[in-house]
């Protein structure tokens, strides 16, 4: 049996049905926001003000509340930082505790507070890579490996460097290496002859602290962190039902799950997070960022990221450097951030763009709507109809986007479908629009035109649109 098909069957066999649990009723501010949004729906659909028993009220359009009850109407530079408006008072307080932890700057140990940084690291806080809970292309990091064949089917670490280059170090230590960048450009034209230019960066490692063998490297920028709790709450069976690893339906789309190793649970699990879906849970993602990005140990990863590198080790017996409460609070924070509502939903150009997005075939991977399952410790995330525009599966995106670096079952040209909710607010929140895993695309159209592989047919349909339709498609993406 093909490995991809076997992985899907193994995952499906692990899924067990569970009884539904009613979500917690939202508070007045959610109802007020929903009423404001739904008033626009009523005006567009021409519903009467006094529906009768034989004239049922229209169902709310889930596209207007992409996070369900967690949707926020904030469209300012703080749009990604809002707590889910349906949080209970207790959970709102816990979210606030996590907010403080997320923004905390770590310093060199030993220290009275917030010690444990490094000795080698990429940034000093979670917020350092996720500015305003969005993304910062300037905080790019480089994943490295020797290829496949690592522990539990993951990538093989580079001797003396591990799986990530830490390009900063505390006083008295040296970084693992410095990251050099050069830009390349390529030109092309739309179907009507309008020209375009695509850019990408090529990264190399310089001044390594010790001999660096030939390695595979993959640049990554930190994605926006809102809505992650909802993505974690989508039922595993629902995601696996979208998988078609052998393209059995012949549509050219062969999304497949990434089966990854969960260190804390010590078993293989469905990957949902990271650009290649190489992490199964938000807790693991959070602990991994503390460890690899900041050099801060936890109960999940109690060993320093520089372990085995004698030139970098701090010699302190202070691990884990954050306690369970801090890790839990930070994880809870990213689970409970609000999803921003779309804008200009009544604009005919936006409506036309949405129609084109579907007709072109983008929804084959950017699946619009999902329903979350039961979340035992967070009723506010349970039973929500959400519109993230992703299937959380791996897709071959062709040579143009390939990094050549396998990650568990993801090949060197496969990437997880990124969610699109909130994408139209990235420039507002972060001051610029940087898309794709390495931030190379500075417009929606650059991102579209880099698509290849399974997305090549959809890209060509998009490239051959008339100029007005191209503007409509960009307007739709900008409204999300």
Number of C-alpha atoms within 10 A of each C-alpha: 6 8 10 17 15 12 19 20 12 13 17 16 10 10 13 9 7 8 7 11 13 11 18 16 14 15 13 11 12 21 15 11 17 19 13 12 19 18 11 13 19 16 12 11 9 8 14 11 9 9 11 9 7 6 10 10 14 12 9 15 12 16 19 22 24 29 27 28 29 27 26 28 20 16 17 12 16 15 25 26 25 20 24 28 24 27 26 17 9 8 18 17 12 18 24 16 18 23 21 14 22 23 18 15 17 20 19 17 18 13 11 7 10 17 17 24 28 34 27 28 25 25 25 22 21 22 19 20 24 21 21 20 26 25 27 24 22 11 15 18 23 21 18 22 25 20 19 17 15 15 11 15 15 20 23 20 20 20 14 17 24 21 20 22 25 29 20 21 21 17 10 8 16 17 20 27 19 16 18 12 12 9 10 10 9 9 9 12 12 17 15 11 9 9 10 13 11 18 15 18 15 11 15 13 17 12 13 16 16 12 10 16 11 10 15 19 22 21 18 18 23 24 23 22 22 27 27 22 23 29 25 20 20 24 17 19 15 16 19 21 11 18 22 21 21 15 13 11 9 9 10 16 20 21 26 29 31 29 27 23 21 18 14 11 10 9 11 17 21 24 25 30 20 18 21 28 26 26 25 22 19 20 19 20 17 20 23 20 18 26 24 24 26 28 27 31 26 21 15 18 19 16 16 25 28 23 14 13 15 10 15 22 16 20 7 9 7 14 16 17 22 19 12 12 12 16 22 17 20 25 25 23 28 25 25 29 29 31 33 30 25 26 18 14 20 12 13 12 19 23 18 16 24 19 14 20 20 14 13 16 16 19 16 21 24 21 19 21 16 24 18 21 24 22 19 10 8 18 19 26 31 24 23 23 22 27 24 25 22 22 29 33 29 28 25 23 21 19 15 13 20 17 18 15 22 22 25 24 24 25 19 21 21 29 28 27 22 23 22 17 26 26 21 22 26 21 17 15 22 19 11 15 21 24 21 21 22 20 23 20 20 16 15 19 19 18 17 21 22 21 21 20 19 20 22 17 16 20 21 17 14 24 18 15 17 13 14 10 16 18 16 22 25 20 21 26 21 22 22 24
